[in-house]
Amino acid sequence: MSTRPLTTQLRRVDDALRTLVDERDHSDDPADALRAAESIDHWLDERLALMKTRDDGSGLATTDHGR
């Protein structure tokens, strides 16, 4: 089974995260920084979901494992 599509999706998310972090770090407007932070939050959630899919239920990408 090929992991290329998942790898491509992860790369897309990582690129979006890098762009947003750069925008947040170079913004002088607090409203823009807040919007970037909210977007970063969304993309991190998406990345975690992709990692969970990649791990196929092994629990490696979950934070509540072992509770």
A tleap script that builds the chain and sets N, CA, C and O, in Angstrom:
source leaprc.protein.ff14SB
mol = sequence {
  NMET SER THR ARG PRO LEU THR THR GLN LEU
  ARG ARG VAL ASP ASP ALA LEU ARG THR LEU
  VAL ASP GLU ARG ASP HIE SER ASP ASP PRO
  ALA ASP ALA LEU ARG ALA ALA GLU SER ILE
  ASP HIE TRP LEU ASP GLU ARG LEU ALA LEU
  MET LYS THR ARG ASP ASP GLY SER GLY LEU
  ALA THR THR ASP HIE GLY CARG
}
set mol.1.N position { 0.844 -1.187 0.000 }
set mol.1.CA position { 0.000 0.000 0.000 }
set mol.1.C position { 0.884 1.244 0.000 }
set mol.1.O position { 1.835 1.338 0.776 }
set mol.2.N position { 0.573 2.174 -0.854 }
set mol.2.CA position { 1.365 3.390 -0.992 }
set mol.2.C position { 0.955 4.437 0.041 }
set mol.2.O position { -0.231 4.630 0.308 }
set mol.3.N position { 1.950 5.109 0.617 }
set mol.3.CA position { 1.671 6.180 1.573 }
set mol.3.C position { 1.808 7.549 0.924 }
set mol.3.O position { 1.713 8.572 1.602 }
set mol.4.N position { 2.030 7.572 -0.375 }
set mol.4.CA position { 2.238 8.835 -1.072 }
set mol.4.C position { 1.117 9.842 -0.856 }
set mol.4.O position { 1.410 10.995 -0.537 }
set mol.5.N position { -0.153 9.468 -1.012 }
set mol.5.CA position { -1.202 10.469 -0.809 }
set mol.5.C position { -1.185 11.051 0.607 }
set mol.5.O position { -1.349 12.258 0.785 }
set mol.6.N position { -0.988 10.195 1.611 }
set mol.6.CA position { -0.949 10.683 2.985 }
set mol.6.C position { 0.277 11.566 3.203 }
set mol.6.O position { 0.191 12.607 3.854 }
set mol.7.N position { 1.404 11.149 2.661 }
set mol.7.CA position { 2.624 11.950 2.766 }
set mol.7.C position { 2.425 13.312 2.104 }
set mol.7.O position { 2.864 14.335 2.629 }
set mol.8.N position { 1.776 13.318 0.978 }
set mol.8.CA position { 1.499 14.572 0.275 }
set mol.8.C position { 0.587 15.465 1.111 }
set mol.8.O position { 0.795 16.676 1.189 }
set mol.9.N position { -0.417 14.864 1.732 }
set mol.9.CA position { -1.324 15.645 2.585 }
set mol.9.C position { -0.578 16.223 3.783 }
set mol.9.O position { -0.775 17.386 4.136 }
set mol.10.N position { 0.272 15.420 4.405 }
set mol.10.CA position { 1.051 15.916 5.546 }
set mol.10.C position { 1.975 17.053 5.124 }
set mol.10.O position { 2.129 18.036 5.849 }
set mol.11.N position { 2.581 16.919 3.964 }
set mol.11.CA position { 3.467 17.968 3.467 }
set mol.11.C position { 2.690 19.274 3.221 }
set mol.11.O position { 3.175 20.366 3.518 }
set mol.12.N position { 1.474 19.132 2.671 }
set mol.12.CA position { 0.630 20.307 2.419 }
set mol.12.C position { 0.301 21.012 3.744 }
set mol.12.O position { 0.359 22.239 3.834 }
set mol.13.N position { -0.042 20.228 4.761 }
set mol.13.CA position { -0.363 20.798 6.074 }
set mol.13.C position { 0.870 21.472 6.666 }
set mol.13.O position { 0.783 22.583 7.190 }
set mol.14.N position { 2.009 20.806 6.585 }
set mol.14.CA position { 3.248 21.383 7.122 }
set mol.14.C position { 3.620 22.686 6.425 }
set mol.14.O position { 4.073 23.630 7.072 }
set mol.15.N position { 3.430 22.742 5.110 }
set mol.15.CA position { 3.708 23.979 4.367 }
set mol.15.C position { 2.784 25.108 4.827 }
set mol.15.O position { 3.218 26.245 5.015 }
set mol.16.N position { 1.508 24.774 5.004 }
set mol.16.CA position { 0.552 25.786 5.476 }
set mol.16.C position { 0.935 26.270 6.872 }
set mol.16.O position { 0.864 27.465 7.159 }
set mol.17.N position { 1.338 25.349 7.734 }
set mol.17.CA position { 1.748 25.729 9.095 }
set mol.17.C position { 2.965 26.650 9.078 }
set mol.17.O position { 2.998 27.656 9.786 }
set mol.18.N position { 3.970 26.299 8.263 }
set mol.18.CA position { 5.163 27.155 8.176 }
set mol.18.C position { 4.799 28.568 7.707 }
set mol.18.O position { 5.299 29.556 8.244 }
set mol.19.N position { 3.937 28.650 6.713 }
set mol.19.CA position { 3.517 29.956 6.194 }
set mol.19.C position { 2.804 30.762 7.266 }
set mol.19.O position { 3.077 31.949 7.444 }
set mol.20.N position { 1.886 30.115 7.983 }
set mol.20.CA position { 1.127 30.823 9.018 }
set mol.20.C position { 2.005 31.261 10.185 }
set mol.20.O position { 1.825 32.353 10.723 }
set mol.21.N position { 2.944 30.420 10.574 }
set mol.21.CA position { 3.853 30.795 11.668 }
set mol.21.C position { 4.692 31.997 11.251 }
set mol.21.O position { 4.904 32.917 12.040 }
set mol.22.N position { 5.164 31.985 10.012 }
set mol.22.CA position { 5.944 33.106 9.500 }
set mol.22.C position { 5.106 34.387 9.480 }
set mol.22.O position { 5.575 35.450 9.886 }
set mol.23.N position { 3.865 34.276 9.003 }
set mol.23.CA position { 2.973 35.446 8.981 }
set mol.23.C position { 2.707 35.959 10.390 }
set mol.23.O position { 2.735 37.165 10.635 }
set mol.24.N position { 2.449 35.035 11.318 }
set mol.24.CA position { 2.180 35.431 12.704 }
set mol.24.C position { 3.380 36.138 13.316 }
set mol.24.O position { 3.238 37.146 14.009 }
set mol.25.N position { 4.568 35.596 13.049 }
set mol.25.CA position { 5.773 36.161 13.647 }
set mol.25.C position { 6.136 37.529 13.082 }
set mol.25.O position { 6.800 38.320 13.751 }
set mol.26.N position { 5.707 37.811 11.861 }
set mol.26.CA position { 6.054 39.081 11.226 }
set mol.26.C position { 4.906 40.085 11.204 }
set mol.26.O position { 4.999 41.121 10.546 }
set mol.27.N position { 3.833 39.785 11.914 }
set mol.27.CA position { 2.676 40.672 11.921 }
set mol.27.C position { 2.757 41.651 13.095 }
set mol.27.O position { 3.055 41.273 14.228 }
set mol.28.N position { 2.484 42.907 12.789 }
set mol.28.CA position { 2.421 43.924 13.838 }
set mol.28.C position { 0.996 44.130 14.340 }
set mol.28.O position { 0.781 44.768 15.370 }
set mol.29.N position { 0.025 43.587 13.607 }
set mol.29.CA position { -1.380 43.753 13.951 }
set mol.29.C position { -1.842 42.581 14.824 }
set mol.29.O position { -1.799 41.432 14.383 }
set mol.30.N position { -2.281 42.858 16.050 }
set mol.30.CA position { -2.731 41.780 16.934 }
set mol.30.C position { -3.886 40.962 16.346 }
set mol.30.O position { -3.972 39.759 16.587 }
set mol.31.N position { -4.759 41.594 15.588 }
set mol.31.CA position { -5.879 40.871 14.973 }
set mol.31.C position { -5.364 39.862 13.943 }
set mol.31.O position { -5.873 38.744 13.861 }
set mol.32.N position { -4.364 40.251 13.166 }
set mol.32.CA position { -3.771 39.323 12.194 }
set mol.32.C position { -3.063 38.172 12.899 }
set mol.32.O position { -3.139 37.025 12.457 }
set mol.33.N position { -2.381 38.477 13.986 }
set mol.33.CA position { -1.691 37.431 14.749 }
set mol.33.C position { -2.703 36.446 15.343 }
set mol.33.O position { -2.451 35.242 15.378 }
set mol.34.N position { -3.838 36.955 15.805 }
set mol.34.CA position { -4.879 36.095 16.359 }
set mol.34.C position { -5.491 35.208 15.270 }
set mol.34.O position { -5.718 34.018 15.489 }
set mol.35.N position { -5.754 35.787 14.104 }
set mol.35.CA position { -6.289 35.000 12.987 }
set mol.35.C position { -5.305 33.903 12.577 }
set mol.35.O position { -5.704 32.773 12.298 }
set mol.36.N position { -4.041 34.242 12.546 }
set mol.36.CA position { -3.017 33.251 12.195 }
set mol.36.C position { -2.972 32.139 13.246 }
set mol.36.O position { -2.865 30.961 12.903 }
set mol.37.N position { -3.053 32.513 14.515 }
set mol.37.CA position { -3.032 31.520 15.591 }
set mol.37.C position { -4.232 30.579 15.491 }
set mol.37.O position { -4.094 29.373 15.700 }
set mol.38.N position { -5.399 31.121 15.175 }
set mol.38.CA position { -6.587 30.287 15.009 }
set mol.38.C position { -6.427 29.336 13.827 }
set mol.38.O position { -6.827 28.175 13.899 }
set mol.39.N position { -5.846 29.828 12.751 }
set mol.39.CA position { -5.619 28.983 11.577 }
set mol.39.C position { -4.592 27.895 11.888 }
set mol.39.O position { -4.731 26.751 11.456 }
set mol.40.N position { -3.559 28.270 12.644 }
set mol.40.CA position { -2.548 27.289 13.047 }
set mol.40.C position { -3.208 26.173 13.847 }
set mol.40.O position { -2.910 24.995 13.652 }
set mol.41.N position { -4.098 26.553 14.743 }
set mol.41.CA position { -4.842 25.582 15.546 }
set mol.41.C position { -5.598 24.594 14.651 }
set mol.41.O position { -5.559 23.384 14.872 }
set mol.42.N position { -6.277 25.125 13.652 }
set mol.42.CA position { -7.034 24.285 12.706 }
set mol.42.C position { -6.107 23.318 11.975 }
set mol.42.O position { -6.401 22.126 11.882 }
set mol.43.N position { -4.995 23.824 11.459 }
set mol.43.CA position { -4.068 22.986 10.693 }
set mol.43.C position { -3.415 21.931 11.579 }
set mol.43.O position { -3.159 20.817 11.123 }
set mol.44.N position { -3.140 22.271 12.850 }
set mol.44.CA position { -2.581 21.274 13.769 }
set mol.44.C position { -3.586 20.151 14.023 }
set mol.44.O position { -3.212 18.980 14.091 }
set mol.45.N position { -4.862 20.515 14.161 }
set mol.45.CA position { -5.904 19.497 14.316 }
set mol.45.C position { -5.946 18.578 13.095 }
set mol.45.O position { -6.070 17.360 13.227 }
set mol.46.N position { -5.841 19.177 11.905 }
set mol.46.CA position { -5.850 18.375 10.687 }
set mol.46.C position { -4.631 17.450 10.637 }
set mol.46.O position { -4.740 16.294 10.229 }
set mol.47.N position { -3.476 17.964 11.052 }
set mol.47.CA position { -2.265 17.135 11.032 }
set mol.47.C position { -2.383 15.963 12.002 }
set mol.47.O position { -1.977 14.845 11.684 }
set mol.48.N position { -2.937 16.218 13.175 }
set mol.48.CA position { -3.140 15.128 14.133 }
set mol.48.C position { -4.080 14.065 13.574 }
set mol.48.O position { -3.849 12.870 13.756 }
set mol.49.N position { -5.140 14.499 12.894 }
set mol.49.CA position { -6.073 13.546 12.294 }
set mol.49.C position { -5.370 12.710 11.223 }
set mol.49.O position { -5.599 11.504 11.134 }
set mol.50.N position { -4.528 13.332 10.421 }
set mol.50.CA position { -3.789 12.595 9.402 }
set mol.50.C position { -2.820 11.599 10.034 }
set mol.50.O position { -2.673 10.474 9.556 }
set mol.51.N position { -2.173 12.015 11.094 }
set mol.51.CA position { -1.240 11.116 11.776 }
set mol.51.C position { -1.992 9.934 12.389 }
set mol.51.O position { -1.505 8.803 12.380 }
set mol.52.N position { -3.171 10.208 12.915 }
set mol.52.CA position { -3.987 9.137 13.481 }
set mol.52.C position { -4.364 8.140 12.383 }
set mol.52.O position { -4.338 6.929 12.603 }
set mol.53.N position { -4.711 8.651 11.211 }
set mol.53.CA position { -5.017 7.792 10.074 }
set mol.53.C position { -3.790 6.978 9.689 }
set mol.53.O position { -3.892 5.779 9.430 }
set mol.54.N position { -2.652 7.616 9.653 }
set mol.54.CA position { -1.403 6.943 9.293 }
set mol.54.C position { -1.100 5.810 10.265 }
set mol.54.O position { -0.676 4.725 9.866 }
set mol.55.N position { -1.322 6.077 11.533 }
set mol.55.CA position { -1.003 5.079 12.556 }
set mol.55.C position { -2.053 3.973 12.625 }
set mol.55.O position { -1.872 2.976 13.324 }
set mol.56.N position { -3.145 4.158 11.896 }
set mol.56.CA position { -4.185 3.147 11.755 }
set mol.56.C position { -4.679 2.604 13.087 }
set mol.56.O position { -4.808 1.395 13.281 }
set mol.57.N position { -4.953 3.541 14.007 }
set mol.57.CA position { -5.537 3.132 15.275 }
set mol.57.C position { -4.561 2.597 16.291 }
set mol.57.O position { -4.988 2.057 17.312 }
set mol.58.N position { -3.269 2.722 16.057 }
set mol.58.CA position { -2.297 2.189 17.011 }
set mol.58.C position { -2.217 3.021 18.286 }
set mol.58.O position { -1.634 2.585 19.279 }
set mol.59.N position { -2.803 4.223 18.261 }
set mol.59.CA position { -2.784 5.064 19.452 }
set mol.59.C position { -1.567 5.951 19.565 }
set mol.59.O position { -1.432 6.686 20.543 }
set mol.60.N position { -0.671 5.903 18.584 }
set mol.60.CA position { 0.557 6.683 18.674 }
set mol.60.C position { 0.320 8.182 18.573 }
set mol.60.O position { 1.099 8.967 19.113 }
set mol.61.N position { -0.745 8.589 17.890 }
set mol.61.CA position { -0.979 10.011 17.688 }
set mol.61.C position { -2.044 10.559 18.621 }
set mol.61.O position { -2.437 11.716 18.477 }
set mol.62.N position { -2.523 9.771 19.567 }
set mol.62.CA position { -3.555 10.255 20.466 }
set mol.62.C position { -2.940 10.731 21.760 }
set mol.62.O position { -1.920 10.206 22.206 }
set mol.63.N position { -3.558 11.723 22.358 }
set mol.63.CA position { -3.039 12.265 23.604 }
set mol.63.C position { -3.694 11.614 24.814 }
set mol.63.O position { -3.194 11.747 25.931 }
set mol.64.N position { -4.820 10.902 24.607 }
set mol.64.CA position { -5.505 10.313 25.745 }
set mol.64.C position { -5.171 8.837 25.898 }
set mol.64.O position { -5.834 8.134 26.660 }
set mol.65.N position { -4.167 8.359 25.196 }
set mol.65.CA position { -3.766 6.956 25.278 }
set mol.65.C position { -3.253 6.641 26.679 }
set mol.65.O position { -2.374 7.321 27.208 }
set mol.66.N position { -3.814 5.613 27.253 }
set mol.66.CA position { -3.352 5.190 28.575 }
set mol.66.C position { -4.063 5.858 29.732 }
set mol.66.O position { -3.674 5.671 30.885 }
set mol.67.N position { -5.085 6.624 29.450 }
set mol.67.CA position { -5.817 7.258 30.553 }
set mol.67.C position { -6.782 6.311 31.170 }
set mol.67.O position { -7.485 6.673 32.113 }
savepdb mol mol.pdb
quit
